[in-house]
């Protein structure tokens, strides 16, 4: 199955290649974030490039933070796995 993705007037053919789809998804995320920034700043004329660049930088930073957190979604400083007996709270049994 082939899909066609249009960006900047060109057409890219892909059989769902990750690079093309990731690029299209990234562009859509930037577009949505830039639009939100534009609305939040009062919809000024002539600031599209500034909003686009800020949106791209914000998303790049967020993606980098997610990557640093780990593939499984671990958060820095949060322990996973079984709790050692020395760290378990005392039981109510006496």
RAVEN-V216279 format. One record per pair of residues at least 12 apart in sequence whose C-alpha atoms are under 10 Angstrom apart, sorted by the first residue. I is the first residue (numbers start at 1). J is the second residue. If there is no record, write none. Layout:
I,J + I,J
This chain:
1,14 + 1,15 + 1,16 + 2,14 + 2,15 + 2,16 + 2,17 + 3,15 + 3,16 + 3,17 + 3,21 + 4,16 + 4,20 + 5,20 + 5,21 + 5,23 + 5,24 + 6,24 + 7,23 + 7,24 + 7,27 + 26,56 + 26,59 + 26,60 + 27,52 + 27,56 + 29,55 + 29,56 + 29,59 + 30,51 + 30,52 + 30,53 + 30,54 + 30,55 + 30,56 + 30,57 + 30,58 + 30,59 + 30,60 + 31,51 + 31,52 + 31,55 + 31,56 + 32,52 + 32,55 + 33,51 + 33,52 + 33,54 + 33,55 + 33,56 + 33,58 + 33,59 + 34,47 + 34,48 + 34,49 + 34,50 + 34,51 + 34,52 + 34,53 + 34,54 + 34,55 + 34,56 + 34,58 + 35,48 + 35,51 + 35,52 + 35,55 + 36,51 + 36,55 + 37,50 + 37,51 + 37,52 + 37,54 + 37,55 + 38,50 + 38,51 + 38,52
